[in-house]
Amino acid sequence: MTPEDILYKQFRNLPVFRSKKFIDWVHKKYGKCVHHLTGSQGRQKLMDYLVVPIDLDDHQKAEKEKEKYFINNLARSFSLLCEYLQEIGG
């Protein structure tokens, strides 16, 4: 198991955090679909705060290479969350 696989599995074990406000903000700001980096269990998305805006064409690629896509976009996801927090915080 690679370090990337281990990190991905650790993030998938975080508690479920949902935020319709954040997801709506990403949709409005970027006009794209939202891809949850940690995926889902059953029909429940795991972490709304770990998302990136994505085109529908790229979504299938992200689903095929989940761990790699997670690692490559984790910093982008954190930056997006920081941008949101700055905007709502004043």
C-alpha positions as CSV (number, residue, x, y, z in Angstrom):
1,M,0.0,0.0,0.0
2,T,1.4,3.4,-1.0
3,P,1.5,6.4,1.3
4,E,-1.2,8.0,-1.0
5,D,-3.5,5.0,-0.4
6,I,-3.0,5.3,3.3
7,L,-3.7,9.0,3.4
8,Y,-6.9,8.5,1.2
9,K,-8.1,5.8,3.5
10,Q,-7.5,8.0,6.6
11,F,-9.5,10.8,5.1
12,R,-12.4,8.4,4.2
13,N,-12.6,7.5,7.9
14,L,-13.3,11.1,9.0
15,P,-16.8,11.8,10.4
16,V,-19.4,12.8,7.9
17,F,-19.6,16.6,7.5
18,R,-22.3,18.1,5.3
19,S,-22.7,21.7,4.3
20,K,-25.3,22.6,1.7
21,K,-24.2,26.3,2.0
22,F,-20.6,25.4,1.0
23,I,-21.7,23.2,-1.9
24,D,-24.1,25.9,-3.1
25,W,-21.3,28.5,-2.9
26,V,-18.9,26.3,-5.0
27,H,-21.6,25.8,-7.6
28,K,-22.4,29.5,-7.8
29,K,-18.8,30.7,-7.8
30,Y,-17.4,28.2,-10.3
31,G,-20.5,27.1,-12.3
32,K,-19.3,23.5,-12.3
33,C,-20.2,20.2,-10.8
34,V,-18.7,19.4,-7.4
35,H,-16.5,16.3,-6.9
36,H,-16.2,15.0,-3.4
37,L,-12.6,13.9,-2.9
38,T,-13.5,11.4,-0.2
39,G,-16.4,9.9,-2.1
40,S,-19.3,8.3,-0.5
41,Q,-20.5,5.3,1.4
42,G,-23.7,4.0,0.1
43,R,-25.5,7.2,-1.0
44,Q,-24.1,9.4,1.7
45,K,-21.3,11.8,0.7
46,L,-18.7,11.8,3.4
47,M,-17.1,15.3,3.5
48,D,-18.7,18.3,1.8
49,Y,-15.7,20.4,2.7
50,L,-13.3,18.3,0.7
51,V,-14.6,19.1,-2.8
52,V,-13.3,20.6,-6.0
53,P,-15.2,22.1,-8.9
54,I,-15.0,19.7,-11.9
55,D,-16.4,19.4,-15.4
56,L,-18.6,16.4,-16.2
57,D,-16.0,15.1,-18.6
58,D,-13.3,15.0,-15.9
59,H,-15.6,13.4,-13.4
60,Q,-15.3,9.9,-14.9
61,K,-11.5,10.2,-14.8
62,A,-11.6,11.2,-11.2
63,E,-13.8,8.2,-10.4
64,K,-11.4,5.8,-12.1
65,E,-8.4,7.0,-10.2
66,K,-9.8,8.0,-6.9
67,E,-6.7,7.9,-4.7
68,K,-4.5,9.7,-7.3
69,Y,-7.2,12.4,-7.9
70,F,-7.6,12.8,-4.2
71,I,-3.8,13.4,-3.7
72,N,-3.5,15.7,-6.7
73,N,-6.5,17.9,-5.6
74,L,-6.3,17.9,-1.8
75,A,-4.4,21.2,-1.7
76,R,-6.8,22.8,-4.1
77,S,-9.7,21.6,-2.0
78,F,-8.1,23.2,1.1
79,S,-7.6,26.5,-0.8
80,L,-11.2,26.5,-1.9
81,L,-12.3,26.0,1.7
82,C,-10.0,28.8,2.9
83,E,-11.4,31.1,0.2
84,Y,-15.0,30.3,1.3
85,L,-14.1,30.9,5.0
86,Q,-12.5,34.3,4.2
87,E,-15.6,35.3,2.1
88,I,-18.1,34.4,4.8
89,G,-16.0,35.7,7.6
90,G,-15.7,39.2,6.3
